[in-house]
Amino acid sequence: MTPNCFVWARSRSLVLSLLTGTLMLGLERLEGVPPLLAAPLDSALPGLAAQGGEADQLFQQAGRHYKSGDYPGAIAALNGAIQANPDYAEAYLGRGLAFAALGQYGSALADLDYAVKLAPKNPLAHYQRGYVRTASGDPLTALHDYSSALFLNPHYQEAYLGRAAAKLELKNYVGAIADYDEALARNPKEIPAYLGRGSAHSEMGNHSAAMADFNQAVMLDPQKATSYLQRGVARLQMNDPNGALIDYSKAIDLDPQRPHFYFNRALAKGQVGDYRGAVADYSQTLTLLPSATKVHTNRGLARLQLGDRAGALADFTEAIQRDPSDAVAYASRGELLAQAGQRKQALQDLERGATLFRAQGKLSLHQRAMQLITQLR
């Protein structure tokens, strides 16, 4: 038997090039934190009067901490504001956003729930809760919040964008496009709407419409790195890896600290046969984001194409340790072990990979793994 690990590489490249588009667009929609509208308070939450006194001063102080990225400092100040006035809706809203910025979504939603309870007719409170629910991985519930915000204020541009992003997460592409259309009718220069609508068109296979939206986003702001990233994802889906490489490189030039920019460029480099460049980009991804779980598998596949079997074996092993459900890593390591004459260990890995492929619905890869198992037995 002559193992051919590149069968997994081809399949893996296809799967990740598609999934990465969705994933990275999702990061773009949710990156950053929503602004804490600190002053004046009655404009931060329309219809609520400024509280005044100590609570007001602490809230203003929290706003300064929040804007500087000092979220624990913002929480501490807002704790004081709430202690001074337990019914201070703005303080609960602000503290919820600060918790969300730290990734503490349970605490964030508890505060935002209470803010909505105190100010049920305020669209901002519903919108911010929807934002945090989307960020925490609950786009379905977030839809209700965005719709509530729009019911209270039909002209709420951010709520249209938020609801569209949630629909995109839920693969309701037609609904997402409708909301993005509404946002663009209200503001034809709304770049996030072009990027989101372009993503929806791309997922539906409407590549010409997707490229038109991404091109418009680039034209409106040639310095926005994520516009090039998302256009690159679309080009990769259109089997244009060379065009994708140009866009990914431009994105990296504009913002060299984004790990997923390098990951996407590595995918494109692999498709054009630049495996050495792909290894370099996967390595840079891990330098910027050491906790990434899928990068080792892809780097291992690229190393195989360079004849670096030891490096590939190390990457597959690390990938399995990080993600025991990584079927490609098991299958690829199994083939390498078979080549090295380690039949027992190879069978264990291939059987585990075959089981995972079947459970994940990847039936063609499951069949391929079973064929190799039969040859080894």
N, C-alpha and C positions, 0 to 999 in steps of 0.2 A: 504493500500500500504506500502510495506517495501522498502524504497529507498536503492539502492546499488551503492554508489558513485564509488565503485571500478571499475565499468564498464568503467568509464571515465579514471581511473588510468591506466587500462590495455591499453586502446587505446592511452592515452597520452604517456605512456612509450614507446610504439612502435613507435609512430610518432616522438617523440623527440630523441629516440636513433638513428633513421635514419637521421633526419635533423641535429642533432648535429655533426654527422660525417662530413657532408659537411661543416657546418658552421665552426667548429673548424679547419678543414684542411684549410679552406680559411684563417682563422686568421694566421695559421702557414705560409702560403705562403706569406702573406702580412705584417707580423709583422716586426717591426724595420723600419729603413729608409735606403735608398740607400746611399752609401758613396759619399761624396763630394770630387771628385778627385782634390786635391788642387795644388799639385806641382809635377813635373813641369806642367805648364798650357798646353803646347803643347802636353803633353801625356794625359791630361785630356780630351781635345777635339782634337783628331788628325787632323792635317791639318790646325789648327789655331795657329797663332804665339802668344807667350806671349806678353802681352800689355806693360809691363814695367811701371815704374814710380808709381805715386800715386794709380792708379787703380789696378795695380799688387799687391802692398803692402796691399791694403784693401781686395783684394780677398784672399790673403794668411791669413790675419787676420780672415776673415770670415770662412775659412776652419778650423781654430783652434776652433772658437766658435761652429761650426757645430759638430765637432768631440766630443766636451765636452758636447753636448746636449743643448747648449745655442742657440736655434734657433732664438729668437728675436735679440740676439747679432749678429748672422750671417746675418740676414736680414738688420740690421742697417749698418753693414760694406759693404754689397753688394749694398745698396742704394747709399753709397758714391762712390763705384767703378763705378756704372752706371752713376752717376752724372758726374764723371770725364771722362767717356768714354761711351756715350749712345749706342754705337754699340758693347759693350763688351759681346759677346755671352756667354762666360763662366760664367759671373756674373748673367745673366738672368737664366741660367741653375741652378746655385747654389741657387739663391734666390727662384726659383720655388720649388726646393727640400726642402728648409727650410720651405716655406709656407705649403708644403704637410705634413711635419713632425708635423706641428701644426694643421693639419686637415683643413687648409684653401685652399680647392682644387680649388675654382674659381680663386683665385689669383695665385695659383701654375700653373694652366694650361695656364693662360694668359702669364706668364713668359716663360713657356716651349714652347708655340706656337711661341713666338718671338725668342727664342733660335733656334728653327728649321728653322724659316725664315732666320735668320742670317747665319746658318750653315746647309743647307739642305742636304749636302752630308756627314754629320757626323753621324755615326750609334749610338753613345752614346746619342745624343740629342733625337733621335727617341725612343731609348730604354727607357730612363728615362721618357719620356712623356707617353709611354705605361704603365710603372710601376705605375705612378701616376693615370692614367685613370683606371687601374685595381683597385687600392686602393680606388678610389672614387666611385666605383660601375659601371664602364662602360667598362666591359671586351670586348664587341663587337668592340668598336672603338679602344681599345688597341691592338687588333689583327693586325690592319693595321700598327700601329707603330712598333710592333715587327717584322712584315714581312718586313717593310721598312728597319729596322736595319739589318735584315738578308740578304736582297738584296744588301745592301751596304757592308756588311761583312758576308759572308756565314759561317765563323768560330766563330761567336759571341755566345759563350756558354750561357751567361746569357739571351740572346734574345730567345734561344730555350726554356729555362726554363720559361721565362716570357710568351711566347706564349702558352706553354703547360698549364700553370696555368690559363690563360685566357680561353682556350678551356675547361678546367675542370669546370670553373665557368659556362660556357655556356652549360654544359652537353654534349659536343662533346668529349666523352670519347675515341673514336677510334683515333681522331686527336690528343688528348692530349698524348695518349700512343705513337703515332708515333714521336712526338717531344721529349718526354722523352727518347725514344729509341735512337734518334739521339744524345741527350746530353750524354747518358751513353756510346754510342759508342766512343764518344770523350773523356770522362772521366769516367771510370768504378767505380770511388770512389765518384761520385757526389750524396751525400746523399739526397738533396732535390728532385733529379730526382727519386730515389727509393720511397720516400715518396709520391710524386705526382702520380707516375705510380701505386703504390699500391692502392692509393685512387681511381683512375680510374678503376682499376680491380675490386675493391670492389663494386663500384657503378654498375658495369656491372654484378655482381654476380659471378665473377671469384675469389672465395675466396682463393683457393690454390695459385694462382698467386699473389694475394694481400699479403698473409702471407709470401710468399717467398721474396717479395720486402721489407716488413717491417722488416723481420728477417735480411735481408742483411744490412738495415740501422742501426739496433741495433748492429750488428756485427762490422760495420765500426766505430761506435762511441758509445760505451756503456754508455756514459755520456750525451747523447743528450736526454733530457726529452721528447721532442715532438715525437720522434720515438716510445717511449712506449705509449704515448697518442694515436697515430694513430693506432698502432697495437691493442690497447685496443678497439678502436672504431670498428675495423674489427672483433674482437672476439665477441663483443656484437652483431654485425649484424649476426654472425654465431651462435647465441644462446649459447655462452660460457661466461656467466657473471662471473663465477669464474676466468677464465683466464683473462678477462677484468679487474677484480679487482686487480689482481697481477700487471698488466701493469700500471693501473692508479696510484696505490700506489707507484710504482717505480718512475713514472713521478713526483709525488708530493714530494717524498724524494729528487729528484734531483733539483726540482724547486718549492718550496712551496708557491710561490706568484702568481700563475696563477689561476684565478677564474674558468676558464673553466675546469681545471683539476679536481677540486672538484665537479663541476656540472656533469661531465661524470661519476665520481666514484659513485655519489649519484644515478644515473640511474642504474648502475650495482647493487648497494646495494639493491635498490628497487626490482630488478628482483630476488634476492636470498632471499628476505623477511627480510632483515635487515633494517627495516624502521627507527629505532632509529638512526642508522648510516647514513641513507640517510638524515634525518632531520639535523643532525650535518653537513654534507657536503654541503647541500643547504644553511644552515646558514653561513658557512664559505665563500661560493660563494658570498653571499650578503655582508659580511664583506669586502671582497676584491673588489667587484664591486657593490656598492649600487644601481646603476642605472639599473641593470639587470631587464628585463621585464618578463621573463618566469619562474623565479625561485620560486616565491611565489605560483604559481599554483601547481607546483610539490611538494613543501614542504607541501602545504595544503593536497594534496592527501596522502602523506606519514603520515602526522599527523592523518588523518582519520583512517589509519590502526592501529594506536596506541591508538585510542579512544579519541583523543584530538579534540573534535568537536569545541570547542571555538577557539583553535589555527587555525584549518583548516578554519573556517568561516572568521577569521581575515585575513588569507592569501589570500583566494579567493577574498575578498573585496579589498584588496590592489592590487591584480593582475588586477582586473577590472579597478581600478583607473589608473593604469599605462598603461594598454592596453585594451581599450574598445572593441577590436575585439577578445578577448580571450574567445572563445566559451566554452572551457572546464571549465573555472572558473565560467561562468554564470550557466552552467548546474549543476556543482557540488554544487555551493551555493544554487541553486534552490532546489536540493534534500535535502540539510541540512535544509533549511527553511521549506520544506514540513514535514520533520520529527518533527520539532519543532511546527508544527501546524499553521505556518504562510502561509496559503494557497494563499492569494492574492499576497504576495511578491514572493512566490515560483513560481507561474504561470508566473509572469513577467520575472523572471530570466530564467525559462525553455523556454519560448517563444522566448526570446532574444537569448538564446543559440541555439535553433533549427534554427532560421533564419540565424545565423552566420554559423552553420554547413552546411546548404544548400548552402549558398553563397560561402563557401570554398570548396565545392565538397565532403564533408565528409558525404555521404548519409546514411551510416549505423548508424552514431551517430545522424544524424537528425531524422532518424526513431525511434531510442531509445528515444530521447527527446519527440517526438510527442506521443509515447505510454504513457510516464509518464504524459504528459499534459492531455491526455484523461482520465487517471485514477484519476487525481486530480479534473477534472471538474464534 
